[in-house]
């Protein structure tokens, strides 16, 4: 095997992996957020979950992507561990359809498929056809890569090393380790199967017995990506990753034993076809589907074992942590946009709570000075920073136009919420200063407290009503309907302006008093800005 053969092999592998990536991206864009709705709504029954895990994997061509997507839902509390187990197990079986695809002899039309896909992707503006072009381009590049790899491996037929290697891979442990290492390195069992099939086409693998344990090892290798993806997740997501590990490892061990015992499993597969590539595909299908039907009925015990291996977190104080956003879903942008909206709703709720705390003049002035004056201040700062970072990252991937508009709206809303939090903190600081003797003496305190009481009771409820109305509007997604939010909010804003002018004389005409009015007016103005942003229509 010459250096040029190695270049062709690596180039073919690169085209193959890139083609798979393009095809998966195109399929995901065509399917859109429907994938999430299917997974969330139809996974209450483990058999339904397995079925839809199979379907989703068949659509996006990656069991790893399906599993990582599920980990994101668990980490965001959108799916339970028992719901996730069925989807994870079904996802493995979904990869078998890709193996069937690899056996098709369509090399003669691959250049034409690439041409159509390229033209459609570059020059067709309609999004649906553009995404379909991406699928065709990926499909063509995938088969072109397979063809290049197959051609470059022909010299390996004469290699003594390869002959010796595939003699040893008939030993279960060596075959499993080789399969595990290959999949762990390229992070795709589907790609590993494709490589194995090209070795069959090149005449490097000449018998099913040489490759069947490698095939089992491929499934075990996929757990590496899942484990890495679960590291930053919560304990439940890590337990789900462990379910994936147990399912794949136990399935591989069962079939390894089944193959080693003199039960005629390999002979049965060989009798189905004289074509070794088809034999491998059939073995892959039987292995994954049978493992699903063997282990899914006892998934309850697999879940219990995973829970014992990874203990759940004990109840503790809230931490600075995202609840819905999952950066592992950056390449499923339609799903991640919905998670961003949920995170903004959470931030809105926290900002509203801090506003009520800040304007409670009876308690805020007596609160002991701490690093953070308001209860949610640190968490809100963290959420604003992380949401902005996620919005920046999501703009680096392709988005449907409607989701691109939503990203712009989210960016504006979260930064208006940041400003409201800052103004709430300013009100709290001002009210605290009234408790300091050097600011106001005891003889004036009763008069000032009465004035503040009158003003706060008149204006704060209106601002509170504005925030609550906008929050409900955002939470219920009423901006998808013909609602006149802006008119209602502007009417409240005008009332606040009038009351501010009327009550200004009740307070002392000094800097501290004016700050309260200014902060309330700015909060009101930011609320109007959020309402205008939410009612934006293309």
C-alpha positions as CSV (number, residue, x, y, z in Angstrom):
1,X,0.0,0.0,0.0
2,X,1.6,3.3,-1.1
3,X,1.4,6.7,0.4
4,X,-1.1,7.7,-2.3
5,X,-3.3,4.9,-1.3
6,X,-3.3,6.2,2.3
7,X,-4.1,9.7,1.0
8,X,-7.0,8.3,-1.0
9,X,-8.2,6.3,2.1
10,X,-8.1,9.4,4.3
11,X,-9.7,11.6,1.6
12,X,-12.4,9.0,1.2
13,X,-13.0,8.8,4.9
14,X,-13.2,12.7,5.1
15,X,-15.8,12.8,2.2
16,X,-17.7,10.0,3.8
17,X,-17.9,11.7,7.3
18,X,-18.7,15.1,5.7
19,X,-21.4,13.6,3.5
20,X,-23.0,12.0,6.6
21,X,-22.8,15.3,8.4
22,X,-24.4,17.2,5.5
23,X,-27.2,14.6,5.1
24,X,-27.9,14.6,8.8
25,X,-28.0,18.5,8.9
26,X,-30.3,18.6,5.9
27,X,-32.7,16.0,7.3
28,X,-32.7,17.8,10.7
29,X,-33.5,21.2,9.0
30,X,-36.4,19.6,7.0
31,X,-37.8,17.9,10.0
32,X,-37.3,21.0,12.2
33,X,-38.7,21.1,15.7
34,X,-41.1,18.3,15.0
35,X,-38.4,16.0,16.2
36,X,-38.7,17.4,19.6
37,X,-42.4,17.3,19.7
38,X,-42.4,13.6,18.7
39,X,-39.8,12.7,21.4
40,X,-41.5,14.6,24.2
41,X,-45.1,13.8,23.5
42,X,-44.9,10.2,22.4
43,X,-42.4,8.7,24.8
44,X,-44.7,8.0,27.8
45,X,-44.8,4.3,26.9
46,X,-41.3,2.7,26.6
47,X,-42.3,0.8,23.4
48,X,-43.5,4.0,21.8
49,X,-40.3,5.6,23.0
50,X,-38.2,2.9,21.4
51,X,-40.2,3.1,18.1
52,X,-39.8,6.8,17.8
53,X,-36.1,6.6,18.8
54,X,-35.8,4.2,15.9
55,X,-37.6,6.6,13.6
56,X,-35.7,9.7,14.6
57,X,-32.4,7.9,14.2
58,X,-33.4,6.7,10.8
59,X,-34.3,10.3,9.9
60,X,-31.1,12.1,11.2
61,X,-28.8,9.1,10.5
62,X,-27.1,9.2,13.9
63,X,-28.0,7.2,17.1
64,X,-25.4,9.4,18.9
65,X,-27.2,12.6,17.9
66,X,-30.6,11.1,19.1
67,X,-29.0,10.1,22.4
68,X,-27.3,13.4,22.9
69,X,-30.6,15.2,22.1
70,X,-32.4,13.0,24.8
71,X,-29.7,13.9,27.3
72,X,-30.4,17.6,26.6
73,X,-34.1,17.0,27.3
74,X,-33.4,15.2,30.6
75,X,-30.9,17.9,31.6
76,X,-33.7,20.5,30.9
77,X,-36.3,18.5,32.9
78,X,-38.3,18.0,29.8
79,X,-38.1,14.2,29.9
80,X,-37.8,11.6,32.6
81,X,-35.2,8.9,32.8
82,X,-37.7,6.1,32.2
83,X,-39.0,7.9,29.1
84,X,-35.4,8.4,27.8
85,X,-34.5,4.7,28.2
86,X,-36.8,3.5,25.5
87,X,-35.7,6.2,23.1
88,X,-32.0,5.5,23.7
89,X,-32.6,1.7,23.1
90,X,-34.6,2.3,20.0
91,X,-32.0,4.7,18.6
92,X,-29.5,1.8,18.2
93,X,-31.9,-0.1,16.0
94,X,-32.4,3.0,13.8
95,X,-28.8,2.8,12.6
96,X,-29.5,-0.5,10.8
97,X,-31.3,1.3,7.9
98,X,-28.1,3.1,7.0
99,X,-26.3,-0.2,6.7
100,X,-28.8,-1.3,4.2
101,X,-28.3,1.9,2.3
102,X,-24.6,1.2,2.0
103,X,-25.2,-2.0,0.1
104,X,-27.0,-0.3,-2.8
105,X,-24.9,-0.2,-6.0
106,X,-25.5,3.3,-7.2
107,X,-21.9,4.4,-7.9
108,X,-22.8,5.3,-11.5
109,X,-25.3,8.0,-10.6
110,X,-23.4,9.4,-7.6
111,X,-21.7,12.2,-9.7
112,X,-25.2,13.3,-11.0
113,X,-26.6,13.2,-7.4
114,X,-23.7,15.5,-6.2
115,X,-24.3,17.8,-9.2
116,X,-28.1,18.2,-8.4
117,X,-27.4,18.6,-4.7
118,X,-24.8,21.3,-5.3
119,X,-27.0,23.3,-7.7
120,X,-30.0,23.1,-5.4
121,X,-27.9,24.1,-2.4
122,X,-26.1,27.1,-4.0
123,X,-28.7,28.5,-6.3
124,X,-32.2,27.6,-5.1
125,X,-33.5,30.2,-2.6
126,X,-36.5,28.4,-1.3
127,X,-35.5,26.9,2.0
128,X,-37.3,23.5,1.7
129,X,-35.6,22.8,-1.7
130,X,-32.3,24.2,-0.4
131,X,-32.4,21.7,2.5
132,X,-33.3,18.9,0.2
133,X,-30.3,19.8,-1.9
134,X,-28.2,19.5,1.2
135,X,-29.5,16.0,1.7
136,X,-28.7,15.0,-1.9
137,X,-25.2,16.6,-1.7
138,X,-24.4,14.7,1.5
139,X,-25.8,11.5,0.1
140,X,-23.6,11.8,-3.0
141,X,-20.5,12.7,-1.1
142,X,-21.1,9.8,1.3
143,X,-21.1,7.3,-1.5
144,X,-18.2,9.0,-3.3
145,X,-16.2,8.6,0.0
146,X,-17.2,5.0,0.2
147,X,-16.0,4.4,-3.4
148,X,-12.6,6.1,-2.7
149,X,-12.0,4.1,0.5
150,X,-12.9,0.9,-1.3
151,X,-10.5,1.6,-4.2
152,X,-7.7,2.6,-1.8
153,X,-8.0,-0.6,0.2
154,X,-7.6,-3.0,-2.7
155,X,-3.8,-3.3,-2.1
156,X,-4.5,-4.4,1.5
157,X,-5.8,-7.7,0.2
158,X,-2.1,-8.7,-0.3
159,X,-1.0,-7.4,3.1
160,X,0.2,-10.0,5.5
161,X,-0.5,-7.7,8.5
162,X,-4.2,-7.3,7.5
163,X,-4.5,-11.0,6.9
164,X,-3.0,-11.7,10.3
165,X,-5.2,-9.0,12.0
166,X,-8.4,-10.4,10.6
167,X,-7.4,-13.9,11.7
168,X,-7.1,-12.6,15.3
169,X,-10.4,-10.6,15.1
170,X,-12.2,-14.0,15.0
171,X,-11.3,-14.0,18.7
172,X,-14.1,-12.3,20.6
173,X,-12.1,-10.0,22.8
174,X,-9.8,-8.7,20.0
175,X,-12.7,-8.2,17.7
176,X,-14.7,-6.2,20.3
177,X,-11.6,-4.1,21.2
178,X,-10.9,-3.3,17.5
179,X,-14.6,-2.3,16.9
180,X,-14.6,-0.2,20.1
181,X,-11.5,1.7,19.2
182,X,-12.5,2.5,15.6
183,X,-15.9,3.8,16.7
184,X,-14.5,5.7,19.7
185,X,-12.1,7.5,17.4
186,X,-14.5,8.5,14.6
187,X,-17.5,8.8,16.9
188,X,-20.0,7.1,14.6
189,X,-21.0,3.4,14.5
190,X,-22.7,4.1,11.2
191,X,-19.4,5.3,9.7
192,X,-17.6,2.3,11.2
193,X,-20.1,0.0,9.5
194,X,-19.5,1.8,6.2
195,X,-15.7,1.4,6.6
196,X,-16.1,-2.3,7.3
197,X,-18.3,-2.7,4.2
198,X,-15.7,-1.0,2.0
199,X,-13.1,-3.5,3.3
200,X,-15.5,-6.3,2.2
201,X,-15.8,-4.6,-1.2
202,X,-12.0,-4.4,-1.5
203,X,-11.6,-8.1,-0.6
204,X,-9.8,-7.4,2.7
205,X,-12.6,-9.0,4.7
206,X,-13.5,-12.3,3.1
207,X,-15.6,-14.1,5.8
208,X,-18.3,-13.0,8.2
209,X,-16.6,-14.7,11.1
210,X,-13.7,-12.2,10.7
211,X,-15.9,-9.2,11.2
212,X,-18.9,-10.1,13.4
213,X,-17.2,-9.4,16.7
214,X,-15.9,-6.1,15.3
215,X,-19.5,-5.3,14.5
216,X,-20.5,-5.9,18.1
217,X,-17.6,-3.6,19.2
218,X,-18.9,-0.8,17.1
219,X,-22.0,-0.5,19.3
220,X,-19.9,-0.4,22.4
221,X,-17.7,2.4,21.0
222,X,-20.7,4.8,20.6
223,X,-21.0,5.1,24.4
224,X,-17.8,7.3,24.5
225,X,-19.5,10.2,22.8
226,X,-22.6,9.8,25.1
227,X,-20.4,9.8,28.2
228,X,-18.5,12.9,27.1
229,X,-21.8,14.7,26.3
230,X,-23.2,13.8,29.8
231,X,-20.3,15.2,31.8
232,X,-21.8,18.7,32.1
233,X,-25.3,17.4,32.5
234,X,-27.2,16.8,35.8
235,X,-27.2,13.5,37.6
236,X,-30.3,12.3,35.7
237,X,-28.6,12.9,32.4
238,X,-25.6,11.0,33.6
239,X,-27.8,8.2,34.6
240,X,-29.3,8.2,31.1
241,X,-25.8,8.0,29.6
242,X,-25.1,5.0,31.9
243,X,-28.3,3.3,30.7
244,X,-26.9,3.7,27.2
245,X,-23.6,2.2,28.3
246,X,-25.3,-0.8,30.0
247,X,-27.6,-1.4,27.1
248,X,-24.8,-1.5,24.6
249,X,-22.3,-3.4,26.7
250,X,-24.8,-6.0,27.8
251,X,-26.2,-6.4,24.3
252,X,-22.7,-7.0,22.9
253,X,-21.9,-9.5,25.6
254,X,-25.1,-11.4,25.0
255,X,-24.5,-11.7,21.3
256,X,-20.8,-12.5,21.8
257,X,-21.8,-15.5,24.0
258,X,-24.5,-16.4,21.6
259,X,-22.0,-16.3,18.7
260,X,-19.3,-18.3,20.5
261,X,-21.6,-21.1,21.6
262,X,-22.3,-23.8,19.0
263,X,-25.8,-22.6,18.1
264,X,-25.2,-22.0,14.5
265,X,-25.8,-18.2,14.5
266,X,-23.0,-17.3,12.1
267,X,-24.0,-20.2,9.8
268,X,-27.6,-19.0,9.8
269,X,-26.6,-15.5,8.8
270,X,-24.3,-16.9,6.1
271,X,-27.1,-18.9,4.7
272,X,-29.2,-15.8,4.0
273,X,-26.9,-14.6,1.2
274,X,-23.6,-15.4,-0.6
275,X,-22.7,-11.7,-0.5
276,X,-20.5,-11.0,2.6
277,X,-21.6,-7.3,2.7
278,X,-25.3,-8.4,2.9
279,X,-24.3,-10.9,5.6
280,X,-22.8,-8.1,7.7
281,X,-25.9,-5.9,7.2
282,X,-28.2,-8.8,8.2
283,X,-26.0,-9.5,11.3
284,X,-26.1,-5.8,12.2
285,X,-29.9,-5.8,11.9
286,X,-30.5,-9.0,13.9
287,X,-28.0,-7.9,16.6
288,X,-29.6,-4.5,17.2
289,X,-33.2,-5.4,16.8
290,X,-32.9,-8.6,18.9
291,X,-31.0,-6.7,21.6
292,X,-33.8,-4.2,21.7
293,X,-36.5,-6.8,22.2
294,X,-34.4,-8.7,24.8
295,X,-33.4,-5.7,27.0
296,X,-36.3,-3.3,26.6
297,X,-38.7,-5.4,28.7
298,X,-36.2,-5.4,31.6
299,X,-35.3,-1.7,31.1
300,X,-36.7,-1.0,34.6
301,X,-33.8,-3.0,36.1
302,X,-31.2,-1.3,33.8
303,X,-32.5,2.0,35.0
304,X,-32.3,0.9,38.7
305,X,-28.7,-0.2,38.2
306,X,-27.8,3.1,36.5
307,X,-29.3,5.0,39.5
308,X,-27.2,2.9,41.9
309,X,-24.1,3.5,39.9
310,X,-24.7,7.3,39.7
311,X,-26.3,8.6,42.8
312,X,-28.8,11.5,42.4
313,X,-28.0,14.9,43.9
314,X,-29.3,15.6,47.4
315,X,-31.5,18.7,47.8
316,X,-29.3,21.7,48.1
317,X,-29.3,25.5,47.6
318,X,-30.0,26.6,44.0
319,X,-26.9,26.9,41.9
320,X,-25.9,29.1,39.0
321,X,-27.1,26.8,36.3
322,X,-29.1,26.8,33.1
323,X,-32.3,24.8,33.4
324,X,-33.4,24.5,29.7
325,X,-30.5,25.6,27.4
326,X,-28.3,22.7,26.3
327,X,-25.3,23.6,24.1
328,X,-25.2,20.1,22.9
329,X,-28.2,20.9,20.8
330,X,-26.5,23.8,19.0
331,X,-26.9,21.8,15.7
332,X,-30.6,21.3,16.4
333,X,-31.2,25.0,16.4
334,X,-35.0,24.9,16.1
335,X,-35.1,22.9,19.4
336,X,-32.5,25.1,21.1
337,X,-34.5,28.3,20.2
338,X,-37.5,26.9,22.1
339,X,-35.2,26.2,25.1
340,X,-33.8,29.7,25.0
341,X,-37.4,31.1,25.1
342,X,-38.1,28.9,28.2
343,X,-34.8,30.2,29.8
344,X,-35.9,33.8,29.2
345,X,-39.3,33.0,30.7
346,X,-37.4,31.8,33.8
347,X,-35.3,34.9,33.9
348,X,-38.4,37.1,33.5
349,X,-40.0,35.4,36.5
350,X,-36.8,36.0,38.6
351,X,-36.6,39.6,37.5
352,X,-40.3,40.1,38.5
353,X,-39.6,38.6,41.9
354,X,-36.6,40.9,42.5
355,X,-38.7,43.9,41.4
356,X,-41.3,43.0,44.1
357,X,-38.6,42.5,46.7
358,X,-36.9,45.8,45.8
359,X,-40.1,47.8,46.0
360,X,-41.2,46.4,49.4
361,X,-40.0,49.5,51.3
362,X,-41.1,47.9,54.6
363,X,-38.5,45.1,54.4
364,X,-35.8,46.1,51.9
365,X,-34.5,49.0,54.0
366,X,-33.9,46.7,57.0
367,X,-32.3,43.9,54.9
368,X,-28.7,43.2,56.0
369,X,-26.2,44.3,53.4
370,X,-24.8,41.3,51.6
371,X,-22.7,40.8,48.4
372,X,-26.0,40.7,46.5
373,X,-28.8,42.9,47.7
374,X,-31.6,41.1,45.8
375,X,-32.3,37.4,46.2
376,X,-32.0,36.5,42.5
377,X,-29.4,39.0,41.5
378,X,-26.5,36.6,41.0
379,X,-28.6,34.0,39.1
380,X,-30.1,36.7,36.8
381,X,-26.6,38.0,36.0
382,X,-25.5,34.5,35.1
383,X,-28.6,33.8,33.0
384,X,-28.2,37.0,31.0
385,X,-24.6,36.2,30.3
386,X,-25.3,32.6,29.3
387,X,-28.4,33.4,27.2
388,X,-26.5,36.1,25.3
389,X,-23.6,33.6,24.7
390,X,-26.0,31.0,23.4
391,X,-27.8,33.4,21.1
392,X,-24.4,34.4,19.7
393,X,-23.5,30.8,19.1
394,X,-26.8,29.8,17.6
395,X,-26.3,32.6,15.0
396,X,-23.4,30.6,13.6
397,X,-25.6,27.8,12.3
398,X,-28.3,27.8,9.6
399,X,-31.7,28.9,10.9
400,X,-35.1,29.0,9.2
401,X,-36.2,32.6,8.8
402,X,-38.9,32.5,11.5
403,X,-36.3,31.2,14.0
404,X,-33.8,33.8,13.0
405,X,-36.4,36.5,13.8
406,X,-37.1,34.8,17.2
407,X,-33.4,34.8,18.0
408,X,-33.3,38.6,17.4
409,X,-36.4,39.1,19.6
410,X,-34.8,37.0,22.4
411,X,-31.6,39.0,22.3
412,X,-33.6,42.3,22.8
413,X,-35.9,40.9,25.6
414,X,-33.1,39.4,27.7
415,X,-31.2,42.7,27.6
416,X,-34.3,44.7,28.6
417,X,-34.7,42.3,31.5
418,X,-31.1,43.0,32.5
419,X,-31.9,46.7,32.6
420,X,-35.1,46.2,34.7
421,X,-33.0,44.2,37.2
422,X,-30.5,47.0,37.4
423,X,-33.2,49.6,38.0
424,X,-34.8,47.4,40.7
425,X,-31.5,47.1,42.4
426,X,-31.1,50.9,42.3
427,X,-34.5,51.4,43.9
428,X,-33.5,48.9,46.7
429,X,-30.3,50.8,47.3
430,X,-32.1,54.1,47.5
431,X,-34.7,52.8,50.0
432,X,-31.9,51.4,52.1
433,X,-30.2,54.8,52.3
434,X,-33.3,56.2,54.0
435,X,-32.5,53.9,56.9
436,X,-29.1,55.5,57.4
437,X,-29.1,58.2,60.2
438,X,-26.8,60.5,58.3
439,X,-29.3,60.6,55.4
440,X,-32.4,61.3,57.4
441,X,-33.0,62.1,61.1
442,X,-35.7,60.5,63.3
443,X,-37.9,63.6,63.2
444,X,-38.3,63.4,59.4
445,X,-38.5,59.6,59.1
446,X,-42.2,59.3,59.8
447,X,-43.1,62.0,57.2
448,X,-40.8,60.5,54.6
449,X,-42.1,56.9,55.1
450,X,-45.6,58.2,54.7
451,X,-44.7,59.9,51.4
452,X,-42.9,56.9,50.1
453,X,-45.8,54.7,51.1
454,X,-48.3,56.8,49.1
455,X,-46.0,56.9,46.0
456,X,-45.1,53.3,46.1
457,X,-48.7,52.1,46.6
458,X,-49.8,54.2,43.7
459,X,-47.1,53.5,41.1
460,X,-45.5,50.1,41.9
461,X,-48.7,48.1,41.4
462,X,-49.1,49.5,37.9
463,X,-45.5,48.6,37.0
464,X,-46.0,45.2,38.6
465,X,-49.2,44.7,36.5
466,X,-47.2,45.6,33.3
467,X,-44.5,43.0,34.1
468,X,-47.0,40.3,34.9
469,X,-49.1,41.0,31.8
470,X,-46.0,40.8,29.6
471,X,-44.7,37.7,31.3
472,X,-48.1,35.9,30.7
473,X,-48.0,37.1,27.1
474,X,-44.5,35.6,26.6
475,X,-45.2,32.4,28.6
476,X,-48.4,31.5,26.7
477,X,-46.9,32.6,23.3
478,X,-49.8,34.9,22.7
479,X,-47.6,36.8,20.3
480,X,-48.5,34.2,17.9
481,X,-52.1,35.5,17.9
482,X,-53.5,38.9,17.1
483,X,-53.2,40.5,20.6
484,X,-52.9,44.2,21.3
485,X,-50.3,44.0,24.0
486,X,-48.5,47.2,23.2
487,X,-51.7,49.3,23.5
488,X,-52.4,47.9,26.9
489,X,-48.9,48.4,28.2
490,X,-48.6,51.9,26.8
491,X,-51.9,52.8,28.5
492,X,-50.4,51.6,31.8
493,X,-47.1,53.5,31.1
494,X,-49.1,56.7,30.6
495,X,-50.9,56.2,33.9
496,X,-47.5,55.7,35.6
497,X,-46.2,58.9,33.9
498,X,-49.2,60.9,35.2
499,X,-48.9,59.5,38.7
500,X,-45.2,60.2,38.7
501,X,-45.8,63.9,37.9
502,X,-48.6,64.2,40.4
503,X,-46.8,62.6,43.3
504,X,-43.4,64.1,42.7
505,X,-44.0,66.9,45.1
506,X,-44.8,64.5,47.9
507,X,-41.1,63.5,48.2
508,X,-38.2,65.7,49.1
509,X,-36.8,67.4,46.0
510,X,-33.4,65.9,46.4
511,X,-31.3,63.5,44.4
512,X,-32.3,60.3,46.3
513,X,-36.0,60.8,45.8
514,X,-35.7,61.6,42.2
515,X,-33.8,58.3,41.7
516,X,-36.8,56.3,42.7
517,X,-39.0,58.0,40.2
518,X,-36.5,57.7,37.5
519,X,-35.9,54.0,38.1
520,X,-39.7,53.3,38.1
521,X,-40.0,55.3,34.8
522,X,-37.1,53.4,33.2
523,X,-38.6,50.0,34.3
524,X,-41.9,51.1,32.7
525,X,-40.1,52.2,29.5
526,X,-38.2,48.9,29.3
527,X,-41.5,47.0,29.8
528,X,-43.0,49.0,26.9
529,X,-39.9,48.1,24.8
530,X,-40.4,44.4,25.6
531,X,-44.0,44.6,24.6
532,X,-43.2,46.3,21.3
533,X,-40.5,43.7,20.6
534,X,-42.8,40.7,21.3
535,X,-45.5,42.1,19.0
536,X,-43.0,42.4,16.1
537,X,-44.4,40.8,13.0
538,X,-42.4,40.3,9.8
